[in-house]
Amino acid sequence: MTRRRLTTGVTLVVLVLVLCGMAVWGYHAATAPLASSSAGPTTPTPTCNSQDQKVSRYIRRSDVTVSVYNSGKRSGSAQQTADLLEHAGFRPGEVKNAPDGVKTDRAAVYSTKTDDPAAALVALALGKQTQVVHSDQEFGPGVAVVIGDKFKRLDPNAPKRLKLPQPKVECQ
């Protein structure tokens, strides 16, 4: 009987220590400062020295991954559109049918980011009337394109790059 009491006591002490550790970690996580996008534009602070920095002022088609989803009735439309986008310089992503409830007649671009320059570049490639829709639902890798049966072709006069609102600094 004493051995069982000893095991119970040790187990209780270990569980209390684990609970205290989790409480400390939770407190630090809850009180850590949040990154705020509403504070206005900020200059990125790279952790590399200036010789190793790459500054991008434009986003190019080769920088953007595009996933294509078919919301129409024509079979193979998503793959055809993905092939057109890849031939136009975009990186290929996922190709599938659109999720239930997501429909469009022609084409729509979905992004989880507001004012996403990558989504804007893709929308211009699909035609001037193509809208960028902000969505909390993430469809797949990169920018999501949902096409319908009325989509025919890419805009041959669409820009191949867009100027970024702020230069992007990366370490090489």
Summary of the structure (lengths in Angstrom):
residues: 172
radius of gyration: 24.4
end to end distance: 65.0
largest distance: 84.7
contacts: 429
relative contact order: 0.21
helix: 33%
strand: 27%
